Amino acid sequence: MDGTLHLTVPNHRPLQTGTLLGGVLKRVAAHHKPTVGELPAKLDL
């Protein structure tokens, strides 16, 4: 998949782990091709 990924990130605290992993990181990983486990290193987290 090429191009821009538009994604809504919830702005509430606390952000539940399931929301972050399933709703945000999983979609970012699918778009940019790394695994969800590789994302923190790629995002410098």
C-alpha positions in Angstrom: 0.0 0.0 0.0 1.5 3.4 -1.0 0.4 6.9 -0.2 -0.8 8.6 2.9 -2.5 6.8 5.8 -5.2 8.8 7.5 -6.0 7.5 10.9 -8.0 8.8 13.9 -6.2 8.5 17.2 -8.4 8.7 20.3 -7.6 11.6 22.6 -8.6 10.4 26.0 -6.8 9.1 29.0 -6.1 6.4 29.7 -5.9 5.0 26.2 -6.6 1.3 26.5 -3.9 -1.1 25.3 -6.4 -2.8 23.0 -7.2 0.5 21.3 -3.6 1.3 20.8 -2.6 -2.1 19.5 -5.6 -3.1 17.6 -6.9 0.2 16.3 -3.8 2.3 15.8 -0.5 0.3 15.6 -2.0 -2.6 13.7 -3.2 -0.3 10.9 0.1 1.6 10.8 2.0 -1.7 10.6 -0.3 -2.9 7.8 0.3 0.3 5.8 4.1 0.6 6.3 4.9 -3.2 6.4 6.8 -3.7 9.7 5.3 -6.0 12.3 3.6 -4.4 15.3 6.5 -5.6 17.4 9.0 -3.7 15.2 7.0 -0.4 15.3 8.3 1.0 18.7 11.9 0.8 17.5 11.0 2.3 14.1 9.1 5.1 15.8 12.0 5.6 18.3 9.8 4.9 21.3 
